[in-house]
Amino acid sequence: MVTAVSALGSAWARGIELARQFAAALRREVALDLDEWIAAAVEDAPRELQRFAQGIRGDRQAVANALTSSWSNGPTEGHVNRLKLIKRQMYGRASFDLLRIRVLNAA
């Protein structure tokens, strides 16, 4: 699949390379100079990756912190997602007391 997309042109091949760099930085495999990455993505990547890079530029400090900080709110987001799922399963009938009982019983 990746080779088929790479064959679409040099911009797509460069976009795949940039996406891999960003993913590796998120997994903390490599250090990433965020400003250089954004400039490269805006300059010679496909439009979709350019828009992604522009969005990162708009919230640059938060993305830089996510790439360098050891802190994560992932577990908290997971719990919020689980609570929302339980509440959706009750079709809007979830008063706080009922939701509390369901959450405590599910744990």
N, CA, C and O atoms as a GROMACS GRO file, in nm:
protein
  428
    1MET      N    1   0.082  -0.119   0.000
    1MET     CA    2   0.000   0.000   0.000
    1MET      C    3   0.087   0.126   0.000
    1MET      O    4   0.063   0.220  -0.076
    2VAL      N    5   0.188   0.127   0.086
    2VAL     CA    6   0.276   0.243   0.094
    2VAL      C    7   0.352   0.261  -0.037
    2VAL      O    8   0.370   0.374  -0.083
    3THR      N    9   0.396   0.152  -0.096
    3THR     CA   10   0.468   0.164  -0.222
    3THR      C   11   0.376   0.215  -0.333
    3THR      O   12   0.421   0.287  -0.422
    4ALA      N   13   0.250   0.177  -0.329
    4ALA     CA   14   0.155   0.225  -0.430
    4ALA      C   15   0.134   0.376  -0.414
    4ALA      O   16   0.126   0.448  -0.514
    5VAL      N   17   0.125   0.422  -0.291
    5VAL     CA   18   0.109   0.566  -0.267
    5VAL      C   19   0.236   0.640  -0.305
    5VAL      O   20   0.230   0.749  -0.363
    6SER      N   21   0.352   0.582  -0.273
    6SER     CA   22   0.480   0.645  -0.310
    6SER      C   23   0.493   0.661  -0.460
    6SER      O   24   0.555   0.756  -0.507
    7ALA      N   25   0.434   0.569  -0.535
    7ALA     CA   26   0.443   0.574  -0.681
    7ALA      C   27   0.360   0.688  -0.740
    7ALA      O   28   0.374   0.719  -0.859
    8LEU      N   29   0.274   0.750  -0.661
    8LEU     CA   30   0.191   0.860  -0.712
    8LEU      C   31   0.271   0.986  -0.740
    8LEU      O   32   0.224   1.074  -0.812
    9GLY      N   33   0.390   0.996  -0.684
    9GLY     CA   34   0.472   1.112  -0.712
    9GLY      C   35   0.567   1.142  -0.597
    9GLY      O   36   0.557   1.084  -0.489
   10SER      N   37   0.658   1.234  -0.625
   10SER     CA   38   0.761   1.265  -0.525
   10SER      C   39   0.701   1.333  -0.401
   10SER      O   40   0.752   1.315  -0.291
   11ALA      N   41   0.594   1.410  -0.418
   11ALA     CA   42   0.532   1.474  -0.302
   11ALA      C   43   0.473   1.370  -0.208
   11ALA      O   44   0.480   1.386  -0.086
   12TRP      N   45   0.416   1.265  -0.263
   12TRP     CA   46   0.359   1.159  -0.180
   12TRP      C   47   0.468   1.080  -0.110
   12TRP      O   48   0.454   1.043   0.006
   13ALA      N   49   0.578   1.053  -0.181
   13ALA     CA   50   0.690   0.982  -0.119
   13ALA      C   51   0.747   1.066  -0.005
   13ALA      O   52   0.779   1.012   0.101
   14ARG      N   53   0.761   1.194  -0.027
   14ARG     CA   54   0.811   1.285   0.078
   14ARG      C   55   0.710   1.290   0.192
   14ARG      O   56   0.751   1.295   0.308
   15GLY      N   57   0.583   1.290   0.164
   15GLY     CA   58   0.481   1.291   0.268
   15GLY      C   59   0.487   1.166   0.356
   15GLY      O   60   0.472   1.174   0.477
   16ILE      N   61   0.510   1.052   0.292
   16ILE     CA   62   0.524   0.927   0.369
   16ILE      C   63   0.647   0.934   0.459
   16ILE      O   64   0.641   0.893   0.574
   17GLU      N   65   0.756   0.986   0.407
   17GLU     CA   66   0.879   1.001   0.486
   17GLU      C   67   0.855   1.093   0.606
   17GLU      O   68   0.897   1.062   0.718
   18LEU      N   69   0.787   1.204   0.583
   18LEU     CA   70   0.759   1.299   0.693
   18LEU      C   71   0.664   1.238   0.796
   18LEU      O   72   0.680   1.259   0.916
   19ALA      N   73   0.564   1.165   0.749
   19ALA     CA   74   0.471   1.101   0.841
   19ALA      C   75   0.543   0.997   0.927
   19ALA      O   76   0.515   0.985   1.046
   20ARG      N   77   0.634   0.924   0.868
   20ARG     CA   78   0.712   0.826   0.945
   20ARG      C   79   0.801   0.895   1.048
   20ARG      O   80   0.816   0.846   1.160
   21GLN      N   81   0.861   1.007   1.010
   21GLN     CA   82   0.944   1.082   1.105
   21GLN      C   83   0.861   1.127   1.224
   21GLN      O   84   0.904   1.115   1.339
   22PHE      N   85   0.742   1.180   1.197
   22PHE     CA   86   0.657   1.230   1.305
   22PHE      C   87   0.611   1.115   1.395
   22PHE      O   88   0.609   1.128   1.517
   23ALA      N   89   0.574   1.003   1.334
   23ALA     CA   90   0.531   0.886   1.412
   23ALA      C   91   0.645   0.834   1.499
   23ALA      O   92   0.622   0.797   1.614
   24ALA      N   93   0.766   0.832   1.446
   24ALA     CA   94   0.881   0.787   1.525
   24ALA      C   95   0.908   0.882   1.641
   24ALA      O   96   0.946   0.839   1.750
   25ALA      N   97   0.888   1.011   1.618
   25ALA     CA   98   0.906   1.108   1.726
   25ALA      C   99   0.801   1.088   1.835
   25ALA      O  100   0.830   1.102   1.954
   26LEU      N  101   0.677   1.056   1.795
   26LEU     CA  102   0.572   1.030   1.894
   26LEU      C  103   0.603   0.906   1.977
   26LEU      O  104   0.572   0.900   2.096
   27ARG      N  105   0.664   0.807   1.913
   27ARG     CA  106   0.701   0.685   1.986
   27ARG      C  107   0.833   0.702   2.060
   27ARG      O  108   0.882   0.608   2.123
   28ARG      N  109   0.891   0.820   2.051
   28ARG     CA  110   1.017   0.855   2.116
   28ARG      C  111   1.135   0.772   2.065
   28ARG      O  112   1.229   0.744   2.140
   29GLU      N  113   1.131   0.735   1.939
   29GLU     CA  114   1.242   0.662   1.878
   29GLU      C  115   1.350   0.758   1.828
   29GLU      O  116   1.468   0.724   1.827
   30VAL      N  117   1.308   0.876   1.787
   30VAL     CA  118   1.403   0.976   1.736
   30VAL      C  119   1.364   1.113   1.790
   30VAL      O  120   1.249   1.139   1.823
   31ALA      N  121   1.466   1.200   1.797
   31ALA     CA  122   1.438   1.340   1.831
   31ALA      C  123   1.394   1.410   1.702
   31ALA      O  124   1.440   1.377   1.593
   32LEU      N  125   1.306   1.507   1.717
   32LEU     CA  126   1.252   1.576   1.600
   32LEU      C  127   1.260   1.726   1.623
   32LEU      O  128   1.213   1.775   1.726
   33ASP      N  129   1.320   1.798   1.528
   33ASP     CA  130   1.315   1.944   1.533
   33ASP      C  131   1.181   1.984   1.473
   33ASP      O  132   1.163   1.982   1.352
   34LEU      N  133   1.089   2.021   1.560
   34LEU     CA  134   0.951   2.044   1.518
   34LEU      C  135   0.939   2.155   1.414
   34LEU      O  136   0.863   2.142   1.318
   35ASP      N  137   1.013   2.263   1.432
   35ASP     CA  138   1.004   2.375   1.337
   35ASP      C  139   1.053   2.333   1.198
   35ASP      O  140   0.993   2.371   1.097
   36GLU      N  141   1.162   2.256   1.193
   36GLU     CA  142   1.211   2.208   1.063
   36GLU      C  143   1.111   2.112   0.999
   36GLU      O  144   1.089   2.116   0.878
   37TRP      N  145   1.051   2.026   1.082
   37TRP     CA  146   0.955   1.930   1.028
   37TRP      C  147   0.833   2.002   0.971
   37TRP      O  148   0.786   1.968   0.863
   38ILE      N  149   0.783   2.101   1.043
   38ILE     CA  150   0.667   2.177   0.995
   38ILE      C  151   0.700   2.248   0.864
   38ILE      O  152   0.621   2.245   0.770
   39ALA      N  153   0.818   2.311   0.858
   39ALA     CA  154   0.858   2.381   0.736
   39ALA      C  155   0.868   2.285   0.619
   39ALA      O  156   0.823   2.316   0.509
   40ALA      N  157   0.926   2.167   0.642
   40ALA     CA  158   0.939   2.068   0.534
   40ALA      C  159   0.802   2.018   0.490
   40ALA      O  160   0.777   2.001   0.371
   41ALA      N  161   0.713   1.994   0.585
   41ALA     CA  162   0.580   1.943   0.552
   41ALA      C  163   0.498   2.047   0.474
   41ALA      O  164   0.428   2.012   0.380
   42VAL      N  165   0.508   2.172   0.514
   42VAL     CA  166   0.432   2.277   0.446
   42VAL      C  167   0.490   2.301   0.307
   42VAL      O  168   0.417   2.336   0.214
   43GLU      N  169   0.619   2.282   0.294
   43GLU     CA  170   0.687   2.313   0.168
   43GLU      C  171   0.665   2.209   0.059
   43GLU      O  172   0.633   2.244  -0.055
   44ASP      N  173   0.681   2.081   0.092
   44ASP     CA  174   0.681   1.983  -0.017
   44ASP      C  175   0.611   1.851   0.015
   44ASP      O  176   0.656   1.745  -0.028
   45ALA      N  177   0.502   1.859   0.088
   45ALA     CA  178   0.424   1.739   0.117
   45ALA      C  179   0.287   1.753   0.050
   45ALA      O  180   0.250   1.862   0.006
   46PRO      N  181   0.213   1.644   0.043
   46PRO     CA  182   0.076   1.654  -0.010
   46PRO      C  183  -0.009   1.748   0.075
   46PRO      O  184   0.021   1.775   0.191
   47ARG      N  185  -0.115   1.796   0.016
   47ARG     CA  186  -0.200   1.897   0.080
   47ARG      C  187  -0.251   1.852   0.216
   47ARG      O  188  -0.259   1.934   0.308
   48GLU      N  189  -0.285   1.726   0.231
   48GLU     CA  190  -0.338   1.677   0.359
   48GLU      C  191  -0.234   1.690   0.470
   48GLU      O  192  -0.267   1.730   0.581
   49LEU      N  193  -0.110   1.657   0.439
   49LEU     CA  194  -0.004   1.669   0.540
   49LEU      C  195   0.032   1.815   0.563
   49LEU      O  196   0.069   1.853   0.674
   50GLN      N  197   0.020   1.897   0.461
   50GLN     CA  198   0.043   2.041   0.478
   50GLN      C  199  -0.057   2.098   0.577
   50GLN      O  200  -0.020   2.177   0.664
   51ARG      N  201  -0.183   2.060   0.564
   51ARG     CA  202  -0.286   2.110   0.656
   51ARG      C  203  -0.261   2.061   0.798
   51ARG      O  204  -0.281   2.135   0.894
   52PHE      N  205  -0.217   1.935   0.812
   52PHE     CA  206  -0.182   1.881   0.942
   52PHE      C  207  -0.069   1.962   1.005
   52PHE      O  208  -0.075   1.998   1.122
   53ALA      N  209   0.033   1.991   0.926
   53ALA     CA  210   0.147   2.069   0.975
   53ALA      C  211   0.105   2.211   1.014
   53ALA      O  212   0.153   2.265   1.113
   54GLN      N  213   0.016   2.271   0.937
   54GLN     CA  214  -0.032   2.405   0.971
   54GLN      C  215  -0.112   2.402   1.100
   54GLN      O  216  -0.105   2.496   1.179
   55GLY      N  217  -0.187   2.296   1.123
   55GLY     CA  218  -0.259   2.282   1.249
   55GLY      C  219  -0.163   2.268   1.366
   55GLY      O  220  -0.186   2.323   1.474
   56ILE      N  221  -0.055   2.193   1.344
   56ILE     CA  222   0.047   2.180   1.449
   56ILE      C  223   0.111   2.314   1.476
   56ILE      O  224   0.138   2.349   1.591
   57ARG      N  225   0.136   2.390   1.372
   57ARG     CA  226   0.196   2.523   1.389
   57ARG      C  227   0.106   2.611   1.476
   57ARG      O  228   0.154   2.692   1.555
   58GLY      N  229  -0.025   2.595   1.461
   58GLY     CA  230  -0.119   2.674   1.540
   58GLY      C  231  -0.117   2.640   1.688
   58GLY      O  232  -0.152   2.723   1.771
   59ASP      N  233  -0.075   2.517   1.721
   59ASP     CA  234  -0.069   2.475   1.861
   59ASP      C  235   0.068   2.416   1.889
   59ASP      O  236   0.081   2.311   1.952
   60ARG      N  237   0.171   2.484   1.842
   60ARG     CA  238   0.307   2.436   1.843
   60ARG      C  239   0.356   2.399   1.982
   60ARG      O  240   0.417   2.294   2.000
   61GLN      N  241   0.330   2.483   2.081
   61GLN     CA  242   0.382   2.458   2.215
   61GLN      C  243   0.325   2.329   2.274
   61GLN      O  244   0.397   2.253   2.339
   62ALA      N  245   0.197   2.304   2.254
   62ALA     CA  246   0.136   2.182   2.306
   62ALA      C  247   0.196   2.058   2.239
   62ALA      O  248   0.221   1.958   2.306
   63VAL      N  249   0.220   2.064   2.109
   63VAL     CA  250   0.278   1.951   2.038
   63VAL      C  251   0.422   1.930   2.082
   63VAL      O  252   0.466   1.816   2.101
   64ALA      N  253   0.498   2.038   2.098
   64ALA     CA  254   0.636   2.027   2.145
   64ALA      C  255   0.640   1.964   2.284
   64ALA      O  256   0.726   1.880   2.312
   65ASN      N  257   0.548   2.003   2.370
   65ASN     CA  258   0.542   1.943   2.504
   65ASN      C  259   0.507   1.795   2.496
   65ASN      O  260   0.563   1.715   2.571
   66ALA      N  261   0.417   1.758   2.407
   66ALA     CA  262   0.379   1.617   2.392
   66ALA      C  263   0.497   1.534   2.344
   66ALA      O  264   0.511   1.417   2.382
   67LEU      N  265   0.583   1.592   2.260
   67LEU     CA  266   0.697   1.519   2.207
   67LEU      C  267   0.811   1.507   2.308
   67LEU      O  268   0.892   1.414   2.298
   68THR      N  269   0.819   1.598   2.404
   68THR     CA  270   0.933   1.599   2.495
   68THR      C  271   0.900   1.561   2.638
   68THR      O  272   0.988   1.518   2.712
   69SER      N  273   0.777   1.576   2.678
   69SER     CA  274   0.740   1.551   2.817
   69SER      C  275   0.716   1.403   2.843
   69SER      O  276   0.671   1.330   2.756
   70SER      N  277   0.747   1.362   2.964
   70SER     CA  278   0.720   1.223   3.001
   70SER      C  279   0.579   1.208   3.057
   70SER      O  280   0.532   1.096   3.079
   71TRP      N  281   0.510   1.319   3.079
   71TRP     CA  282   0.374   1.316   3.132
   71TRP      C  283   0.276   1.289   3.019
   71TRP      O  284   0.297   1.329   2.905
   72SER      N  285   0.168   1.219   3.052
   72SER     CA  286   0.066   1.188   2.954
   72SER      C  287  -0.071   1.188   3.020
   72SER      O  288  -0.085   1.144   3.134
   73ASN      N  289  -0.170   1.237   2.949
   73ASN     CA  290  -0.307   1.230   3.001
   73ASN      C  291  -0.384   1.116   2.933
   73ASN      O  292  -0.507   1.113   2.937
   74GLY      N  293  -0.311   1.024   2.870
   74GLY     CA  294  -0.373   0.912   2.802
   74GLY      C  295  -0.463   0.827   2.891
   74GLY      O  296  -0.575   0.796   2.851
   75PRO      N  297  -0.417   0.788   3.011
   75PRO     CA  298  -0.504   0.709   3.098
   75PRO      C  299  -0.633   0.783   3.135
   75PRO      O  300  -0.740   0.723   3.141
   76THR      N  301  -0.621   0.912   3.160
   76THR     CA  302  -0.740   0.991   3.193
   76THR      C  303  -0.837   0.994   3.076
   76THR      O  304  -0.957   0.976   3.094
   77GLU      N  305  -0.784   1.015   2.956
   77GLU     CA  306  -0.870   1.016   2.837
   77GLU      C  307  -0.936   0.881   2.817
   77GLU      O  308  -1.051   0.874   2.772
   78GLY      N  309  -0.865   0.774   2.848
   78GLY     CA  310  -0.923   0.641   2.837
   78GLY      C  311  -1.041   0.622   2.931
   78GLY      O  312  -1.142   0.564   2.894
   79HIS      N  313  -1.028   0.672   3.054
   79HIS     CA  314  -1.138   0.660   3.151
   79HIS      C  315  -1.258   0.744   3.108
   79HIS      O  316  -1.372   0.701   3.120
   80VAL      N  317  -1.231   0.865   3.057
   80VAL     CA  318  -1.340   0.950   3.009
   80VAL      C  319  -1.413   0.882   2.893
   80VAL      O  320  -1.536   0.884   2.887
   81ASN      N  321  -1.337   0.822   2.803
   81ASN     CA  322  -1.396   0.751   2.690
   81ASN      C  323  -1.483   0.635   2.739
   81ASN      O  324  -1.592   0.613   2.687
   82ARG      N  325  -1.435   0.560   2.838
   82ARG     CA  326  -1.512   0.448   2.893
   82ARG      C  327  -1.641   0.497   2.958
   82ARG      O  328  -1.746   0.435   2.942
   83LEU      N  329  -1.634   0.609   3.032
   83LEU     CA  330  -1.755   0.664   3.095
   83LEU      C  331  -1.858   0.707   2.991
   83LEU      O  332  -1.977   0.681   3.006
   84LYS      N  333  -1.810   0.771   2.886
   84LYS     CA  334  -1.901   0.814   2.780
   84LYS      C  335  -1.966   0.694   2.711
   84LYS      O  336  -2.084   0.699   2.676
   85LEU      N  337  -1.890   0.589   2.692
   85LEU     CA  338  -1.945   0.468   2.631
   85LEU      C  339  -2.055   0.409   2.719
   85LEU      O  340  -2.161   0.372   2.668
   86ILE      N  341  -2.030   0.400   2.848
   86ILE     CA  342  -2.132   0.345   2.939
   86ILE      C  343  -2.257   0.432   2.937
   86ILE      O  344  -2.369   0.381   2.935
   87LYS      N  345  -2.237   0.562   2.937
   87LYS     CA  346  -2.352   0.653   2.936
   87LYS      C  347  -2.432   0.641   2.806
   87LYS      O  348  -2.555   0.642   2.808
   88ARG      N  349  -2.362   0.629   2.692
   88ARG     CA  350  -2.431   0.612   2.564
   88ARG      C  351  -2.509   0.482   2.560
   88ARG      O  352  -2.616   0.476   2.499
   89GLN      N  353  -2.457   0.379   2.622
   89GLN     CA  354  -2.525   0.250   2.622
   89GLN      C  355  -2.657   0.256   2.697
   89GLN      O  356  -2.744   0.172   2.676
   90MET      N  357  -2.674   0.356   2.784
   90MET     CA  358  -2.797   0.366   2.862
   90MET      C  359  -2.896   0.462   2.798
   90MET      O  360  -2.996   0.499   2.860
   91TYR      N  361  -2.870   0.502   2.673
   91TYR     CA  362  -2.964   0.581   2.593
   91TYR      C  363  -3.018   0.704   2.665
   91TYR      O  364  -3.138   0.730   2.661
   92GLY      N  365  -2.930   0.780   2.731
   92GLY     CA  366  -2.972   0.904   2.793
   92GLY      C  367  -3.041   0.889   2.927
   92GLY      O  368  -3.081   0.989   2.986
   93ARG      N  369  -3.058   0.768   2.976
   93ARG     CA  370  -3.124   0.749   3.105
   93ARG      C  371  -3.024   0.751   3.221
   93ARG      O  372  -3.059   0.714   3.333
   94ALA      N  373  -2.903   0.793   3.196
   94ALA     CA  374  -2.797   0.782   3.294
   94ALA      C  375  -2.797   0.900   3.390
   94ALA      O  376  -2.728   0.999   3.366
   95SER      N  377  -2.873   0.890   3.497
   95SER     CA  378  -2.858   0.987   3.604
   95SER      C  379  -2.723   0.959   3.669
   95SER      O  380  -2.664   0.853   3.646
   96PHE      N  381  -2.674   1.051   3.747
   96PHE     CA  382  -2.543   1.032   3.808
   96PHE      C  383  -2.540   0.908   3.895
   96PHE      O  384  -2.442   0.833   3.894
   97ASP      N  385  -2.646   0.884   3.972
   97ASP     CA  386  -2.648   0.768   4.061
   97ASP      C  387  -2.642   0.636   3.983
   97ASP      O  388  -2.567   0.545   4.019
   98LEU      N  389  -2.720   0.626   3.876
   98LEU     CA  390  -2.720   0.505   3.795
   98LEU      C  391  -2.584   0.487   3.726
   98LEU      O  392  -2.531   0.377   3.719
   99LEU      N  393  -2.530   0.596   3.674
   99LEU     CA  394  -2.399   0.590   3.609
   99LEU      C  395  -2.292   0.545   3.709
   99LEU      O  396  -2.205   0.465   3.675
  100ARG      N  397  -2.300   0.597   3.829
  100ARG     CA  398  -2.203   0.559   3.934
  100ARG      C  399  -2.211   0.409   3.963
  100ARG      O  400  -2.107   0.343   3.975
  101ILE      N  401  -2.330   0.357   3.975
  101ILE     CA  402  -2.348   0.214   4.001
  101ILE      C  403  -2.291   0.130   3.886
  101ILE      O  404  -2.220   0.032   3.908
  102ARG      N  405  -2.322   0.171   3.762
  102ARG     CA  406  -2.272   0.096   3.645
  102ARG      C  407  -2.120   0.099   3.638
  102ARG      O  408  -2.057  -0.002   3.608
  103VAL      N  409  -2.059   0.215   3.667
  103VAL     CA  410  -1.914   0.228   3.659
  103VAL      C  411  -1.849   0.145   3.769
  103VAL      O  412  -1.750   0.076   3.743
  104LEU      N  413  -1.902   0.150   3.889
  104LEU     CA  414  -1.841   0.074   3.998
  104LEU      C  415  -1.858  -0.076   3.979
  104LEU      O  416  -1.770  -0.153   4.018
  105ASN      N  417  -1.967  -0.118   3.919
  105ASN     CA  418  -1.988  -0.259   3.893
  105ASN      C  419  -1.904  -0.310   3.776
  105ASN      O  420  -1.869  -0.427   3.769
  106ALA      N  421  -1.873  -0.219   3.683
  106ALA     CA  422  -1.794  -0.258   3.565
  106ALA      C  423  -1.647  -0.273   3.599
  106ALA      O  424  -1.574  -0.341   3.527
  107ALA      N  425  -1.603  -0.211   3.705
  107ALA     CA  426  -1.461  -0.213   3.739
  107ALA      C  427  -1.413  -0.341   3.797
  107ALA      O  428  -1.295  -0.354   3.829
   0.00000   0.00000   0.00000
